[in-house]
Every structure is written in structure tokens, then in C-alpha cells.
Amino acid sequence: MTRVLFAFPIVAITSIAMSCPASAQSGRPDPGCGRDAARYCRAVINDGDEAVLACLKQNRARLSKACARVLTDNGQ
């Protein structure tokens, strides 16, 4: 019984991680701008998506290629 109770959370977490679209597409947990947002937009990270997007646009020249591609692909 103890083994079942221990294994259940591990199986549940693995199932959730595998069903996450970001992980499924690239095999990485962050296929977009998460790292760049944390690096360049830390001051506005809690102000909402629009504030972070504006910050990323202001820092476009310093963004990673993947993040710049995400912005371009989404019309930003």
C-alpha cells in the first residue's frame, strides 16, 4: 500500500508534464520567452502579460533567437 501511495504522485506529475503543450512540442520546458522575461523584465513580471510583452518589445535587440521568433510569429 505504501508503494502505491508513493508511486501515485510521481505518475500524476509525469502525466501532467507529458500533456503540457510546451513540453510536448520541443522537449524543453520553455520553448519561448520565459528565460528572457525573467532576465530582462523582472521588474514588471507581476504586472501582467501586457507589461511583460511591452518590456520584451523594448528589449527586442537583446532577446534570444527563440524568443524573437515567438514574438515575430505572433505578430509582435
Jmol script that loads the backbone (N, CA, C; Angstrom):
load data "model"
ATOM      1  N   MET A   1       0.824  -1.188   0.000  1.00  0.00           N
ATOM      2  CA  MET A   1       0.000   0.000   0.000  1.00  0.00           C
ATOM      3  C   MET A   1       0.871   1.257   0.000  1.00  0.00           C
ATOM      4  N   THR A   2       1.963   1.227   0.741  1.00  0.00           N
ATOM      5  CA  THR A   2       2.855   2.373   0.808  1.00  0.00           C
ATOM      6  C   THR A   2       3.466   2.648  -0.557  1.00  0.00           C
ATOM      7  N   ARG A   3       3.801   1.598  -1.287  1.00  0.00           N
ATOM      8  CA  ARG A   3       4.374   1.773  -2.620  1.00  0.00           C
ATOM      9  C   ARG A   3       3.383   2.454  -3.557  1.00  0.00           C
ATOM     10  N   VAL A   4       2.121   2.091  -3.474  1.00  0.00           N
ATOM     11  CA  VAL A   4       1.099   2.677  -4.324  1.00  0.00           C
ATOM     12  C   VAL A   4       0.945   4.163  -3.996  1.00  0.00           C
ATOM     13  N   LEU A   5       0.904   4.491  -2.717  1.00  0.00           N
ATOM     14  CA  LEU A   5       0.752   5.886  -2.315  1.00  0.00           C
ATOM     15  C   LEU A   5       1.967   6.717  -2.713  1.00  0.00           C
ATOM     16  N   PHE A   6       3.141   6.115  -2.742  1.00  0.00           N
ATOM     17  CA  PHE A   6       4.352   6.818  -3.153  1.00  0.00           C
ATOM     18  C   PHE A   6       4.411   6.967  -4.671  1.00  0.00           C
ATOM     19  N   ALA A   7       3.997   5.954  -5.390  1.00  0.00           N
ATOM     20  CA  ALA A   7       4.087   5.967  -6.846  1.00  0.00           C
ATOM     21  C   ALA A   7       3.031   6.852  -7.489  1.00  0.00           C
ATOM     22  N   PHE A   8       1.866   6.990  -6.873  1.00  0.00           N
ATOM     23  CA  PHE A   8       0.787   7.768  -7.480  1.00  0.00           C
ATOM     24  C   PHE A   8       1.181   9.218  -7.780  1.00  0.00           C
ATOM     25  N   PRO A   9       1.774   9.963  -6.832  1.00  0.00           N
ATOM     26  CA  PRO A   9       2.156  11.344  -7.160  1.00  0.00           C
ATOM     27  C   PRO A   9       3.182  11.439  -8.288  1.00  0.00           C
ATOM     28  N   ILE A  10       4.097  10.501  -8.346  1.00  0.00           N
ATOM     29  CA  ILE A  10       5.110  10.504  -9.402  1.00  0.00           C
ATOM     30  C   ILE A  10       4.461  10.278 -10.758  1.00  0.00           C
ATOM     31  N   VAL A  11       3.541   9.336 -10.839  1.00  0.00           N
ATOM     32  CA  VAL A  11       2.839   9.062 -12.091  1.00  0.00           C
ATOM     33  C   VAL A  11       1.986  10.267 -12.482  1.00  0.00           C
ATOM     34  N   ALA A  12       1.318  10.885 -11.518  1.00  0.00           N
ATOM     35  CA  ALA A  12       0.476  12.045 -11.815  1.00  0.00           C
ATOM     36  C   ALA A  12       1.300  13.212 -12.335  1.00  0.00           C
ATOM     37  N   ILE A  13       2.414  13.489 -11.706  1.00  0.00           N
ATOM     38  CA  ILE A  13       3.270  14.595 -12.143  1.00  0.00           C
ATOM     39  C   ILE A  13       3.827  14.321 -13.532  1.00  0.00           C
ATOM     40  N   THR A  14       4.245  13.107 -13.783  1.00  0.00           N
ATOM     41  CA  THR A  14       4.774  12.743 -15.097  1.00  0.00           C
ATOM     42  C   THR A  14       3.699  12.876 -16.162  1.00  0.00           C
ATOM     43  N   SER A  15       2.490  12.467 -15.864  1.00  0.00           N
ATOM     44  CA  SER A  15       1.396  12.575 -16.829  1.00  0.00           C
ATOM     45  C   SER A  15       1.092  14.024 -17.159  1.00  0.00           C
ATOM     46  N   ILE A  16       1.073  14.871 -16.148  1.00  0.00           N
ATOM     47  CA  ILE A  16       0.810  16.293 -16.374  1.00  0.00           C
ATOM     48  C   ILE A  16       1.922  16.898 -17.219  1.00  0.00           C
ATOM     49  N   ALA A  17       3.158  16.574 -16.911  1.00  0.00           N
ATOM     50  CA  ALA A  17       4.288  17.128 -17.660  1.00  0.00           C
ATOM     51  C   ALA A  17       4.256  16.679 -19.119  1.00  0.00           C
ATOM     52  N   MET A  18       3.863  15.452 -19.362  1.00  0.00           N
ATOM     53  CA  MET A  18       3.832  14.954 -20.726  1.00  0.00           C
ATOM     54  C   MET A  18       2.686  15.559 -21.526  1.00  0.00           C
ATOM     55  N   SER A  19       1.616  15.972 -20.853  1.00  0.00           N
ATOM     56  CA  SER A  19       0.481  16.540 -21.571  1.00  0.00           C
ATOM     57  C   SER A  19       0.618  18.037 -21.783  1.00  0.00           C
ATOM     58  N   CYS A  20       1.615  18.655 -21.193  1.00  0.00           N
ATOM     59  CA  CYS A  20       1.838  20.095 -21.346  1.00  0.00           C
ATOM     60  C   CYS A  20       2.250  20.381 -22.784  1.00  0.00           C
ATOM     61  N   PRO A  21       1.555  21.301 -23.473  1.00  0.00           N
ATOM     62  CA  PRO A  21       1.885  21.567 -24.877  1.00  0.00           C
ATOM     63  C   PRO A  21       3.307  22.058 -25.088  1.00  0.00           C
ATOM     64  N   ALA A  22       3.828  22.873 -24.196  1.00  0.00           N
ATOM     65  CA  ALA A  22       5.181  23.397 -24.373  1.00  0.00           C
ATOM     66  C   ALA A  22       6.202  22.275 -24.320  1.00  0.00           C
ATOM     67  N   SER A  23       6.038  21.372 -23.387  1.00  0.00           N
ATOM     68  CA  SER A  23       6.981  20.264 -23.265  1.00  0.00           C
ATOM     69  C   SER A  23       6.843  19.301 -24.429  1.00  0.00           C
ATOM     70  N   ALA A  24       5.634  19.090 -24.878  1.00  0.00           N
ATOM     71  CA  ALA A  24       5.401  18.125 -25.943  1.00  0.00           C
ATOM     72  C   ALA A  24       5.971  18.603 -27.277  1.00  0.00           C
ATOM     73  N   GLN A  25       5.933  19.905 -27.523  1.00  0.00           N
ATOM     74  CA  GLN A  25       6.392  20.407 -28.803  1.00  0.00           C
ATOM     75  C   GLN A  25       7.895  20.376 -28.942  1.00  0.00           C
ATOM     76  N   SER A  26       8.610  20.770 -27.919  1.00  0.00           N
ATOM     77  CA  SER A  26      10.042  20.937 -28.088  1.00  0.00           C
ATOM     78  C   SER A  26      10.893  20.057 -27.188  1.00  0.00           C
ATOM     79  N   GLY A  27      10.287  19.409 -26.201  1.00  0.00           N
ATOM     80  CA  GLY A  27      11.068  18.624 -25.262  1.00  0.00           C
ATOM     81  C   GLY A  27      11.720  19.486 -24.200  1.00  0.00           C
ATOM     82  N   ARG A  28      11.537  20.816 -24.289  1.00  0.00           N
ATOM     83  CA  ARG A  28      12.073  21.748 -23.309  1.00  0.00           C
ATOM     84  C   ARG A  28      10.910  22.345 -22.540  1.00  0.00           C
ATOM     85  N   PRO A  29      11.145  22.716 -21.289  1.00  0.00           N
ATOM     86  CA  PRO A  29      10.056  23.314 -20.536  1.00  0.00           C
ATOM     87  C   PRO A  29       9.719  24.734 -20.982  1.00  0.00           C
ATOM     88  N   ASP A  30      10.625  25.424 -21.641  1.00  0.00           N
ATOM     89  CA  ASP A  30      10.390  26.797 -22.057  1.00  0.00           C
ATOM     90  C   ASP A  30      10.783  26.993 -23.516  1.00  0.00           C
ATOM     91  N   PRO A  31       9.832  26.829 -24.427  1.00  0.00           N
ATOM     92  CA  PRO A  31      10.161  26.999 -25.832  1.00  0.00           C
ATOM     93  C   PRO A  31      10.100  28.443 -26.300  1.00  0.00           C
ATOM     94  N   GLY A  32       9.761  29.372 -25.417  1.00  0.00           N
ATOM     95  CA  GLY A  32       9.562  30.749 -25.842  1.00  0.00           C
ATOM     96  C   GLY A  32      10.410  31.750 -25.093  1.00  0.00           C
ATOM     97  N   CYS A  33       9.755  32.611 -24.358  1.00  0.00           N
ATOM     98  CA  CYS A  33      10.401  33.788 -23.796  1.00  0.00           C
ATOM     99  C   CYS A  33      10.521  33.788 -22.276  1.00  0.00           C
ATOM    100  N   GLY A  34      10.254  32.711 -21.625  1.00  0.00           N
ATOM    101  CA  GLY A  34      10.303  32.683 -20.164  1.00  0.00           C
ATOM    102  C   GLY A  34      11.636  33.118 -19.587  1.00  0.00           C
ATOM    103  N   ARG A  35      12.697  32.609 -20.130  1.00  0.00           N
ATOM    104  CA  ARG A  35      14.040  32.958 -19.628  1.00  0.00           C
ATOM    105  C   ARG A  35      14.356  34.428 -19.899  1.00  0.00           C
ATOM    106  N   ASP A  36      14.000  34.909 -21.093  1.00  0.00           N
ATOM    107  CA  ASP A  36      14.240  36.311 -21.421  1.00  0.00           C
ATOM    108  C   ASP A  36      13.385  37.233 -20.552  1.00  0.00           C
ATOM    109  N   ALA A  37      12.144  36.850 -20.316  1.00  0.00           N
ATOM    110  CA  ALA A  37      11.269  37.656 -19.461  1.00  0.00           C
ATOM    111  C   ALA A  37      11.830  37.729 -18.047  1.00  0.00           C
ATOM    112  N   ALA A  38      12.315  36.614 -17.537  1.00  0.00           N
ATOM    113  CA  ALA A  38      12.896  36.609 -16.193  1.00  0.00           C
ATOM    114  C   ALA A  38      14.165  37.451 -16.142  1.00  0.00           C
ATOM    115  N   ARG A  39      14.931  37.454 -17.211  1.00  0.00           N
ATOM    116  CA  ARG A  39      16.198  38.181 -17.241  1.00  0.00           C
ATOM    117  C   ARG A  39      15.999  39.685 -17.419  1.00  0.00           C
ATOM    118  N   TYR A  40      15.179  40.080 -18.377  1.00  0.00           N
ATOM    119  CA  TYR A  40      15.079  41.486 -18.741  1.00  0.00           C
ATOM    120  C   TYR A  40      13.856  42.201 -18.163  1.00  0.00           C
ATOM    121  N   CYS A  41      12.855  41.457 -17.760  1.00  0.00           N
ATOM    122  CA  CYS A  41      11.584  42.073 -17.359  1.00  0.00           C
ATOM    123  C   CYS A  41      11.186  41.716 -15.931  1.00  0.00           C
ATOM    124  N   ARG A  42      12.138  41.418 -15.113  1.00  0.00           N
ATOM    125  CA  ARG A  42      11.867  41.008 -13.735  1.00  0.00           C
ATOM    126  C   ARG A  42      11.053  42.058 -12.983  1.00  0.00           C
ATOM    127  N   ALA A  43      11.307  43.330 -13.244  1.00  0.00           N
ATOM    128  CA  ALA A  43      10.626  44.406 -12.517  1.00  0.00           C
ATOM    129  C   ALA A  43       9.131  44.456 -12.822  1.00  0.00           C
ATOM    130  N   VAL A  44       8.716  43.978 -14.001  1.00  0.00           N
ATOM    131  CA  VAL A  44       7.303  44.057 -14.382  1.00  0.00           C
ATOM    132  C   VAL A  44       6.637  42.696 -14.504  1.00  0.00           C
ATOM    133  N   ILE A  45       7.307  41.655 -14.073  1.00  0.00           N
ATOM    134  CA  ILE A  45       6.800  40.296 -14.274  1.00  0.00           C
ATOM    135  C   ILE A  45       5.458  40.072 -13.583  1.00  0.00           C
ATOM    136  N   ASN A  46       5.190  40.786 -12.495  1.00  0.00           N
ATOM    137  CA  ASN A  46       3.928  40.620 -11.771  1.00  0.00           C
ATOM    138  C   ASN A  46       2.867  41.626 -12.202  1.00  0.00           C
ATOM    139  N   ASP A  47       3.154  42.443 -13.205  1.00  0.00           N
ATOM    140  CA  ASP A  47       2.213  43.468 -13.658  1.00  0.00           C
ATOM    141  C   ASP A  47       1.302  42.997 -14.783  1.00  0.00           C
ATOM    142  N   GLY A  48       1.409  41.756 -15.170  1.00  0.00           N
ATOM    143  CA  GLY A  48       0.529  41.205 -16.201  1.00  0.00           C
ATOM    144  C   GLY A  48       1.226  40.986 -17.530  1.00  0.00           C
ATOM    145  N   ASP A  49       0.515  40.279 -18.396  1.00  0.00           N
ATOM    146  CA  ASP A  49       1.069  39.894 -19.694  1.00  0.00           C
ATOM    147  C   ASP A  49       1.407  41.087 -20.576  1.00  0.00           C
ATOM    148  N   GLU A  50       0.541  42.105 -20.562  1.00  0.00           N
ATOM    149  CA  GLU A  50       0.774  43.270 -21.425  1.00  0.00           C
ATOM    150  C   GLU A  50       2.062  43.998 -21.035  1.00  0.00           C
ATOM    151  N   ALA A  51       2.319  44.103 -19.732  1.00  0.00           N
ATOM    152  CA  ALA A  51       3.542  44.773 -19.265  1.00  0.00           C
ATOM    153  C   ALA A  51       4.779  43.982 -19.665  1.00  0.00           C
ATOM    154  N   VAL A  52       4.699  42.659 -19.549  1.00  0.00           N
ATOM    155  CA  VAL A  52       5.837  41.813 -19.928  1.00  0.00           C
ATOM    156  C   VAL A  52       6.055  41.880 -21.439  1.00  0.00           C
ATOM    157  N   LEU A  53       4.980  41.857 -22.205  1.00  0.00           N
ATOM    158  CA  LEU A  53       5.105  41.957 -23.658  1.00  0.00           C
ATOM    159  C   LEU A  53       5.747  43.281 -24.055  1.00  0.00           C
ATOM    160  N   ALA A  54       5.304  44.372 -23.439  1.00  0.00           N
ATOM    161  CA  ALA A  54       5.897  45.681 -23.733  1.00  0.00           C
ATOM    162  C   ALA A  54       7.385  45.688 -23.382  1.00  0.00           C
ATOM    163  N   CYS A  55       7.736  45.084 -22.268  1.00  0.00           N
ATOM    164  CA  CYS A  55       9.142  45.010 -21.856  1.00  0.00           C
ATOM    165  C   CYS A  55       9.960  44.192 -22.852  1.00  0.00           C
ATOM    166  N   LEU A  56       9.409  43.070 -23.299  1.00  0.00           N
ATOM    167  CA  LEU A  56      10.126  42.240 -24.271  1.00  0.00           C
ATOM    168  C   LEU A  56      10.334  43.003 -25.574  1.00  0.00           C
ATOM    169  N   LYS A  57       9.332  43.752 -25.997  1.00  0.00           N
ATOM    170  CA  LYS A  57       9.468  44.557 -27.209  1.00  0.00           C
ATOM    171  C   LYS A  57      10.554  45.618 -27.047  1.00  0.00           C
ATOM    172  N   GLN A  58      10.627  46.230 -25.871  1.00  0.00           N
ATOM    173  CA  GLN A  58      11.656  47.239 -25.617  1.00  0.00           C
ATOM    174  C   GLN A  58      13.052  46.640 -25.638  1.00  0.00           C
ATOM    175  N   ASN A  59      13.166  45.369 -25.285  1.00  0.00           N
ATOM    176  CA  ASN A  59      14.456  44.686 -25.224  1.00  0.00           C
ATOM    177  C   ASN A  59      14.669  43.750 -26.408  1.00  0.00           C
ATOM    178  N   ARG A  60      13.964  43.968 -27.488  1.00  0.00           N
ATOM    179  CA  ARG A  60      13.998  43.052 -28.636  1.00  0.00           C
ATOM    180  C   ARG A  60      15.417  42.749 -29.118  1.00  0.00           C
ATOM    181  N   ALA A  61      16.290  43.712 -29.132  1.00  0.00           N
ATOM    182  CA  ALA A  61      17.655  43.510 -29.625  1.00  0.00           C
ATOM    183  C   ALA A  61      18.452  42.551 -28.752  1.00  0.00           C
ATOM    184  N   ARG A  62      18.068  42.410 -27.505  1.00  0.00           N
ATOM    185  CA  ARG A  62      18.811  41.545 -26.582  1.00  0.00           C
ATOM    186  C   ARG A  62      18.177  40.172 -26.397  1.00  0.00           C
ATOM    187  N   LEU A  63      17.023  39.927 -26.996  1.00  0.00           N
ATOM    188  CA  LEU A  63      16.309  38.670 -26.800  1.00  0.00           C
ATOM    189  C   LEU A  63      17.005  37.504 -27.494  1.00  0.00           C
ATOM    190  N   SER A  64      16.747  36.310 -26.975  1.00  0.00           N
ATOM    191  CA  SER A  64      17.256  35.106 -27.636  1.00  0.00           C
ATOM    192  C   SER A  64      16.559  34.943 -28.980  1.00  0.00           C
ATOM    193  N   LYS A  65      17.160  34.169 -29.857  1.00  0.00           N
ATOM    194  CA  LYS A  65      16.575  33.937 -31.174  1.00  0.00           C
ATOM    195  C   LYS A  65      15.202  33.291 -31.057  1.00  0.00           C
ATOM    196  N   ALA A  66      15.052  32.351 -30.114  1.00  0.00           N
ATOM    197  CA  ALA A  66      13.779  31.662 -29.944  1.00  0.00           C
ATOM    198  C   ALA A  66      12.686  32.636 -29.511  1.00  0.00           C
ATOM    199  N   CYS A  67      12.995  33.509 -28.598  1.00  0.00           N
ATOM    200  CA  CYS A  67      12.003  34.479 -28.116  1.00  0.00           C
ATOM    201  C   CYS A  67      11.657  35.481 -29.217  1.00  0.00           C
ATOM    202  N   ALA A  68      12.644  35.957 -29.918  1.00  0.00           N
ATOM    203  CA  ALA A  68      12.393  36.889 -31.018  1.00  0.00           C
ATOM    204  C   ALA A  68      11.500  36.231 -32.065  1.00  0.00           C
ATOM    205  N   ARG A  69      11.721  34.948 -32.319  1.00  0.00           N
ATOM    206  CA  ARG A  69      10.901  34.203 -33.287  1.00  0.00           C
ATOM    207  C   ARG A  69       9.472  34.082 -32.794  1.00  0.00           C
ATOM    208  N   VAL A  70       9.282  33.823 -31.503  1.00  0.00           N
ATOM    209  CA  VAL A  70       7.933  33.716 -30.935  1.00  0.00           C
ATOM    210  C   VAL A  70       7.197  35.043 -31.102  1.00  0.00           C
ATOM    211  N   LEU A  71       7.857  36.148 -30.798  1.00  0.00           N
ATOM    212  CA  LEU A  71       7.226  37.462 -30.946  1.00  0.00           C
ATOM    213  C   LEU A  71       6.855  37.716 -32.404  1.00  0.00           C
ATOM    214  N   THR A  72       7.762  37.442 -33.313  1.00  0.00           N
ATOM    215  CA  THR A  72       7.515  37.663 -34.732  1.00  0.00           C
ATOM    216  C   THR A  72       6.372  36.777 -35.234  1.00  0.00           C
ATOM    217  N   ASP A  73       6.399  35.517 -34.850  1.00  0.00           N
ATOM    218  CA  ASP A  73       5.358  34.576 -35.283  1.00  0.00           C
ATOM    219  C   ASP A  73       3.979  34.955 -34.778  1.00  0.00           C
ATOM    220  N   ASN A  74       3.929  35.701 -33.679  1.00  0.00           N
ATOM    221  CA  ASN A  74       2.648  36.110 -33.097  1.00  0.00           C
ATOM    222  C   ASN A  74       2.311  37.568 -33.402  1.00  0.00           C
ATOM    223  N   GLY A  75       2.929  38.118 -34.417  1.00  0.00           N
ATOM    224  CA  GLY A  75       2.587  39.449 -34.881  1.00  0.00           C
ATOM    225  C   GLY A  75       3.051  40.580 -33.989  1.00  0.00           C
ATOM    226  N   GLN A  76       4.084  40.350 -33.245  1.00  0.00           N
ATOM    227  CA  GLN A  76       4.625  41.388 -32.356  1.00  0.00           C
ATOM    228  C   GLN A  76       5.956  41.833 -32.895  1.00  0.00           C
TER     229      GLN A  76
END
end "model"
wireframe off; spacefill off
backbone 0.3
color backbone group
